């Protein structure tokens, strides 16, 4: 048996023999625990096994020690031919305090941590405080590299607390100053949630919180560039997300058109800054035809899973054919880097009420189900616009499909488009056919998602499908 020696210093990669012994001792525990985590991507499929990509000891893990240890692991989950790499932060204690019992993963029966309580470290403030200290002092620790944006000040002694509202990642707030997003499912290459806000901040864009520090894998386990593991950004104290503000306005019978108009402007400012800062391109000819084919294939797959779509499929296919017609007519569609998953839950409004303050766009990670390469591919800005239009529809119909809620959605969709047009200097009406294409594609995606995960919400995207199948009005 290989035991991690007492002399292992803070922040080192464990010896290879310790790595193999460590994983074998934890494998059965993690195999049971991982599929039950909300951020695990392979739900519903057997987990065939785990391999260890990297292990770093951020705090010494000594059995019987009175102080907690902290392990950082990158593990690869194997499910048939599919593999996904996950970031795990594991706390190690001899005795687990009652407050941390829900985070328990188990007690290994063998290996270097035999008999210790191994648990998810994110709820443990003693251990998440270590991450902030590492970010305050950039440099390499074992298999990890910590970096900090020049000119940023990160205070010490900020009290950490985890947030519990996210699905695909984990976040820790430090005092009321910073928020650290920890990516759970990771892939080689710069994560758009770091790449885009960093580029926007350096370009002077005020609509996106600027990254203060981040950490990544120092030695990518599978090539292809470092894995972005966590990002520290300013915490917008007193802000509220757009979804909650919209629902509150709807419930109180208040107008949301002013904030919707301002949100359209903020979206356009971000798009303009991205186009000015990062490379742009155009889609034409075969590329446009391929886009239409991709959307049609998604529609066909969704129809197989949700037969209620079949009656609308001919009309929805007609919408996608508009893209083919554009290609044949020689049209070109500008593409650039975009948010990629824009909706009311991805925007924050500062100020005491929906009527005051300003908007900030957050979470540039893109749709988690897509590969990192897909999320970094330039897209038409109308994909973001369509996502926000669908979000207004969702907010309205979540309160019931009434005439009043439909009118609320229409008014806010108009206000958002108007704000976007003013700030972007473009007329969306001239792109109505293409906007309908992206809204249709988004609605089809929503139908499949709701059928699989929230069947009671399926009527919301189905109502949009009926509307969009009726034409571009």
N, C-alpha and C positions, 0 to 999 in steps of 0.2 A: 504494500500500500504506500502511495506517495502522499506525504503530508506537506502542505504549504509551510515552509519554515518560518519561524518567528522573525527571522532577519529580513524577510522580503520588505523592501522599502515602499514608501507611499508612491502609488502611481506607476506600477511596473507591469509589463506583460508577463504572465506566469510561464514557467518552463513548460516545454511541450509535454513532458511526462505528467506534470500536474494538470495541464489542460485535459488530457485524455482521461485521467482518473476523475477529474472534476465533473466532466460531462457525463461519464458513465454513472456516477453517483447521483446526478441530478436528473438524468434523462427521463426516468419513469415519472418523477414529480412534474417536470415541465410538460411532458406529453399529455398529462391529465389536465394541467392548469391552462396551458396556452389556448386550446380551442374554446375555452369559456370566457376569454377576454374579449371585450367589445371591439378591440382594434385588430383582432386576428382575422385575416382576410380569407382563410380557407374553410370557413364554417360549412358544415354539411358534408365534408369529405374526410376520409380517414387520414390521420396523421401517421405516416409510415415510419418516421424517425427524425432525429435531429443530428446535425453535425455542428461542431464548434468552429466558428470562423476566427474569433479573437476573444481573448480574456484579459482584462486589466484589473488589478487590485487598486482601487482608489483609497481605501482604508484597509489596514491589515485585518485579515480574517483568521483569527486564532481561536480554535475551540476552547471554551472555558473562559475567554476574556470577558472582563466586565464592561468593555466598550464595544459598540457595534462595529462590524466590518461592512465594507461596501465593495461589491463586485460589479464590474461592467462587462457584459457578455454580448457578442454578436453571434447569434445562432441561426443556422439555416434549417428551415422546416421542409421536409420532403413529403409531397402528396402526389403519388403517381409520378408523372413526368414533370410536374410543376414544383418549383422551389421558390421560397421567399425567405429573405433575411430579416431577422427581427432584432431590435435593440432591447436588451433586458438590463435593468438596474436591480440588483439583488442585495437586500440587507441580510446580515448574518448576526444573530444574537444567541446567547446561551438561553436567555429567558425573554419571551416576547411580552411587552407591556400590553395590557388589555385593549388599549386603543388601537393597537396594530394587529390584533388577532384576525380581523377580516382580510388582512393582506397576506396571511400565511400561505405559502406554497407547500411547505412540508418539511419534514426532518429526514435528511438522507441517512440511510442505514449503513452506508459504506463511504469510503473516500475521505478526502481531506476535511470535509465539513460534517463528518458523521456525528449525529446527535444534535447538531445545531438547528435552530429555527431559521429557515431560509424563507424570505418574504419579499414581496414587491416593495422596493425602497421609496417609491414616489410619495406615499403618505407619511413617511418618516421625516420630520423637519430637521432632525440632527444630520441626516444623510443628504438631503437635498441642499442643505446649507453648504456642504462640501462642493457641490457643483458650482455654486455662485463664487466661492473662493477660487476655484480653478479658473473660472472665466475672468476673474479680476487679475489673475497672474498668467498671461498667455504663455504658451510653450507646450512641449510634448511631454506626455505622461504615458509611458507604456505604449499601447496601441492607439492612443488618442492624441489629438492635437487640438489645443485650445487657442482661439484667435479673438482679437478685439479690434474694433474699428478705431482708427486713430482719432484722438480728441474726445473720446467718450469717457465720462466719469461714472464709475460704478461704486457705490458706497458699500461699506462693510456692515455686518451685523443686521442685515435686513431679514425680518422674520418670514420664513417660507410657509406657504399653505397651498395644497393642491386644489385644482379646479376639477369638477366632476361632470362638466357639461359636454365634453368632447367625445367623439366616436372613434376616430382613426388615429389619434395621438393622445399624449398626456401633457398637461401644463401645470406649472408651479408659479405662483405669484410671490414676489419678494417685497414685503412691506406693501406700499402702494406705488412702488417705483418701477418695477420691472416684471415681465412675465417671460418665463422660459418654456418654449414649446419643445417637447421631446418627441421626435419621430419614432414610432414603434416599428413600422415596416419600412425598411430602407433599401436603397438601390444605389449602385455606383453612379457618380455624376452629381453636379451641383443641383440641389433641390430648388425649384422655382421660388419657393417661399423664402429662400435666402437670396438667390440670384436677382430676382426682380425688385424687391424692396431695397436691396443694396444699391442697385443701379438707379432706382428712382430717387433715393436719398441723396446720392452723389450728384444727381441732376437738379436737386433743389425742389423736388415734388413734395408738397406738404400734406397731400391726401393719404399718405401711407406712412405708418410708424417706421422709423429707421432702425435697422439692426444695430445693437450695441456690441454684441459679441456672439460667438458661435463656437461649436466644436464639431470635429469630424474624425473619421478614421485616418490615422497617419499612414497605415499600410492597407490599402483596399484589399479585402480578402479574395476578390475574384477579378481584379483588374477593372479598367474602365473609369478610373478616377476615384477620388475620395467619396465616402458616404457622408452626407450631411446628417448629423445626429441630433443637434439641438440648436435653437436660436434664441438669444436673449434680446427682447425689445422693450421699449417703454410701455408701461401699463397705463392705459388711459383711464385714470380714476374718475369715477362719476359718469362714465359713458354707459350707454345702453345699446344693445344690438337692434338692428332695423326690424327684425322679425317681431320682437317683443313690443317695440314702439308702434308698429303697424297694428298689431292685434289690440293694443290698448286703445289706439285711436278709433279703431272699428267698434270695439265694445262700448266706448263712450260716445259714439256717434259724432266724433270730431273729424274734421277734414285732415287728410294727410297729404294733400296736393302740394303744399309748400315744401315739406321735407322731401317728397318724391321728386319735385323739380330740382331741388338742390342736389339730390343724389344723382340725378342725371348729369348735372354739371360736373360733379366730382368724378364720375365715371369717365366722362369725356376728357377731363384734365389728365387723368391717369393714362388713358389710351394715347393721348397726344404726347405725353412725356415718354412713354415707352417707345413710340414710333421715332421720337427724336433721339433717343438714347441707344436703342438696340437695332440690329439689322431688320429690314423689312423686305418683302418680296411680293410677287403677284401669283395668283393661280389662273391658269388659262388652259384651253384645249383639253388634253387628256387628263390633266390634274383635276379640273372641274368635273369632268365625267366620272373620274374615280371617286370624287367626293360624293356625287349623287349615288353611285353604286354602293358605296359604304353605307350611306343612310338607308337605302332600300333594303340592304341585307339586314340591317338592324331591325327594320320594320318587319321583315319576314320572320326573323327569329322571335321577336316579341309576339307576333300573331300566333306562332306555334304554341307559345306558353300561355297566351291570353286570347282565346278564341273570339272574345267579344270585339276584338279589333278588326276581325276579318271583313265585316260589312263596310268599314271605312277605308280599307286598304287601297282600293282603286283610286279614291280621291287623294289619299295621302301620297300615293305613288306619283300622281299628277303633279303634286307640289314639288317633288324631288326632280321630276323631269324638267322643271323650269331651269334647273342648274345645267342640265344637258343642253337645253336650248341656248342658254347663255354661251356655253362652250362653242356650239356650232356657229353662233353669230359672231364669234371672235371677241367676246367680252373678256375682260380681265378683272379679277377681284383682288384688291390689295389684302395682304396678310401681314401680321406682325405678332409680337408677343402680347398675350392678353392675360386676364386673370384666370380664366379657364373653368371656374366653378362659381360664378357670381350669383348670389341670391341675398335676400334680406338678412340671413344669418351671418353673412360674411362682411357686414359693414357695421361700424359703430358710430353713434352720434354722441358727441360731447355736448354738455349743457344740461340744464335741469329738466327740459321738456322736449317733446318732439318738435316744437316750433322754434327752438333756439339752438345755438351751437353750430357745429360743422360736422361733416361726414369724413370718416376714415375707412379706407378699404383694407381688409386684412385677409390672412389665409390664402396666399397665392400658390398653395401647393397644387391646385388643380384637382380633378376628379381622382380620388384615391384608387379607383378600379383600373385606371389607365396606367400604362407603363410610363416610366420617367421620360423616355424618349418621346412618347406621344404628347405628354404634358408640356414639353419644351418646344414642340413644333409650332411655328407661327400659324395663326388662325385669323379669319376675318373678325373684326371687332363686333360684328353683329351676333356672334355666338354669345358674347357676354351680355349684350343688350337683351337678347332673347331669354337668357337665363333669368335676368331681373324681371322681365315682363311676366314670365311664368311664376315668379315668386310672389308678385302682387296678386296673381290669380289664386295661388295657394292660400295666402293669408286671408283673402276674402272668403273663399269657400270652406276654409276650416271652421268658420263661424256659421256655416249653413248656406246652402245654395238658394238664397233668396234674391228677389229683385233688387233689394237694397245693397246686398253684398256684391252682386254683379255690377251694379252702377258704381259702387266704391272702387272696384277693381278697374273698371274702364277709365274712371276719372284719374286714377293714379298712374295708370299705364300712359295716358296722354300726357300727364304732367312730367313724368320721367323722360319720355321721348322729347318733349319740348325743351327741357333743361339740357338734355344731351345735345340736341341740335344747336342750341344757342352757343354752348361752349366749344363744340367741335367744328362749328361752321359748316355743317353738312345737313342735308335734308333727308331724313329717314324715309319719308314718303316715296322718294324716288327709288328707294331700295326695298320697297314693300314686298316684292316677290321673294327676294333672297331672305329678308327677315322672317317671312312666313316659313321658309324652308327650315331655318334654324330653330324656330319656335316649334315647328312640327316634330323635328328630330328630338328636341328636348322633351316634348310631351310623350313621345313614344318611349323614350328612356324611362320617364317617370311611371308610365303604365307598367312596364316590366318590373321596376323597382318596387312599386307599391304592391303588385300582385305577389311578389316574393316575400316582402318584409312587413308591409302594413296593409293587408287586404281591405281594412275598413276605410282607408284613404283612397282606394282605387277610383271611386267616382269623381275625384277632383281632376286627375289628368284625363279621364274619359270624357268629362265635360269639355275640356280643351280640345280633345280629338274631334268631338262632334262639331265644335265651332270651326276648327281649322279645316275640317273636311268639307265644310260648306263654302269655302272660298277665302280670299284674302281680305275681306272687309274688316 
